[in-house]
Amino acid sequence: MTDDPIFSPFSIKNHRLRNRLGVAPMTRMSSVSDSIPRQDVFDFLVRRAANGAALVYTEAIVTDYESSQGYPGQARLTTQRQIDAWAATVEKIRAQGALAIMQMFHCGRMAWPEVNPAGRSIGPSALAPKQLNPLTQAPYPLPDAMSRFDIPHVIQGFVETAKGAVAAGFDGVEIHGAHGYLINQFLSSYSNRREDDYGGVLANRFRFAREVIRAVRQVVPSDRLLAFRISNWGIADPEVSLFQDAAEWQALIRLLAAEPVDVISVSTYRFSDAAFGTAKTMAQLTREATTLPLMICGQIHDHKSAEQALQHADIALSAKSVLLNPDWVEDVRRGKALPLYSSQEANVAYTTEPLL
Ligand SMILES: Cc1cc2nc3c(=O)[nH]c(=O)nc-3n(C[C@H](O)[C@H](O)[C@H](O)COP(=O)(O)O)c2cc1C
């Protein structure tokens, strides 16, 4: 037993987390063939579980073979070989006492046509991000506005990938609705200029997310978790507030919470920042709008920041700190002074050198 709230257990439905610290989803671009990550990338996840994390996310897995992929070397989870490879890792993560959660996404207008068989990108509207693709230094191509044919096809990709995750034994599945990728593009009026019933007012912009959630829930049994990740910022054009104000954010959270999701994961650049010109953080604003379990992420790097973050959330996720420090969970427990790593330092995620 512990008096430290960071190390108190927490339950989401039938799943018990041994503490409040999790490994955030991190793309590693390591799949050279067959859309299966390198073994050392799998081992990295298992090591984080062995070293005390309560839950471990996969990298963002792309949902189809058509136009979903945004970065080279991304993983998929729809073939038997892919499922078998992940199943072996999931078993090891769970044997170490952590939950394993698969995150999946479609990059939409942030896809990279060169690595997609379709050779095109798609999005809610024919509108590209303003900034250059940071990997290629070239402009993002103009996406095709998704047609009535594209929408069910893309939803099916989420469904097939969720089925793969269930077959591989994951404890849960997360729909990536954050960071300016496809679902987030539909949610935000910055990228969604549609004039049909998938665009316009928030309830319409939410329609695509709702269709994805409901279709995925059909194949994710009630004893597995369904999470939804959301943010007010995107990787491209990061300076843009994707939602207008706190009222719009909270209305969106209420729409989300009315769907069959079990947990909401809020991604921020820095968890402690005041949001939308209010004196409250993203976690506080989110908590006011829902009673669902909440995860929070963004520069949670030591005991003090984790404790502070958990005042308005149930689970604290770390990306860079747990990426670069295999002993992070134990170091937090001991209250060690820990560095705040930069994105530059996190680029080590994309090397072929195995990480500790
Ligand atoms: C190497 C790397 C890869 C990432 N890949 C993903 C991803 O696949 N999916 C996702 O939702 N977020 C991804 N992120 C964002 C993190 O999950 C997290 O939200 C962000 O880094 C802020 O947390 P931190 O301050 O603890 O690093 C990535 C971050 C890093 C550093």
The ligand as a Tripos MOL2 file, in Angstrom:
@<TRIPOS>MOLECULE
LIG
   31    33     1     0     0
SMALL
NO_CHARGES

@<TRIPOS>ATOM
      1 C1          8.7750   10.1670  -30.6230 C.3       1 LIG1
      2 C2          7.3410   10.5750  -30.4260 C.ar      1 LIG1
      3 C3          6.3480    9.9530  -31.1620 C.ar      1 LIG1
      4 C4          5.0090   10.2810  -30.9550 C.ar      1 LIG1
      5 N1          4.0230    9.6000  -31.6290 N.ar      1 LIG1
      6 C5          2.7210    9.7650  -31.2720 C.ar      1 LIG1
      7 C6          1.7230    8.9080  -31.7800 C.ar      1 LIG1
      8 O1          1.9720    7.9590  -32.5350 O.2       1 LIG1
      9 N2          0.4310    9.1230  -31.3850 N.ar      1 LIG1
     10 C7          0.0970   10.1270  -30.5220 C.ar      1 LIG1
     11 O2         -1.0810   10.2860  -30.1890 O.2       1 LIG1
     12 N3          1.0370   10.9530  -30.0240 N.ar      1 LIG1
     13 C8          2.3320   10.7820  -30.3510 C.ar      1 LIG1
     14 N4          3.2990   11.5620  -29.7790 N.ar      1 LIG1
     15 C9          2.8950   12.5940  -28.8060 C.3       1 LIG1
     16 C10         2.9890   12.0560  -27.3970 C.3       1 LIG1
     17 O3          2.1020   10.9630  -27.1910 O.3       1 LIG1
     18 C11         2.6920   13.1570  -26.3560 C.3       1 LIG1
     19 O4          1.3640   13.5700  -26.4840 O.3       1 LIG1
     20 C12         3.6270   14.3630  -26.4830 C.3       1 LIG1
     21 O5          4.9630   13.9740  -26.7490 O.3       1 LIG1
     22 C13         3.6410   15.1930  -25.1910 C.3       1 LIG1
     23 O6          4.0360   14.4190  -24.0880 O.3       1 LIG1
     24 P1          5.5130   14.5690  -23.4170 P.3       1 LIG1
     25 O7          5.6420   16.0380  -23.0400 O.co2     1 LIG1
     26 O8          5.4820   13.6600  -22.2300 O.co2     1 LIG1
     27 O9          6.5130   14.1850  -24.4560 O.co2     1 LIG1
     28 C14         4.6560   11.2860  -30.0030 C.ar      1 LIG1
     29 C15         5.6780   11.9200  -29.2840 C.ar      1 LIG1
     30 C16         6.9990   11.5780  -29.4640 C.ar      1 LIG1
     31 C17         8.0580   12.2520  -28.6450 C.3       1 LIG1
@<TRIPOS>BOND
     1     1     2 1
     2     2     3 ar
     3     2    30 ar
     4     3     4 ar
     5     4     5 ar
     6     4    28 ar
     7     5     6 ar
     8     6     7 ar
     9     6    13 1
    10     7     8 2
    11     7     9 ar
    12     9    10 ar
    13    10    11 2
    14    10    12 ar
    15    12    13 ar
    16    13    14 ar
    17    14    15 1
    18    14    28 ar
    19    15    16 1
    20    16    17 1
    21    16    18 1
    22    18    19 1
    23    18    20 1
    24    20    21 1
    25    20    22 1
    26    22    23 1
    27    23    24 1
    28    24    25 2
    29    24    26 1
    30    24    27 1
    31    28    29 ar
    32    29    30 ar
    33    30    31 1
@<TRIPOS>SUBSTRUCTURE
     1 LIG1         1 GROUP 0 **** ****
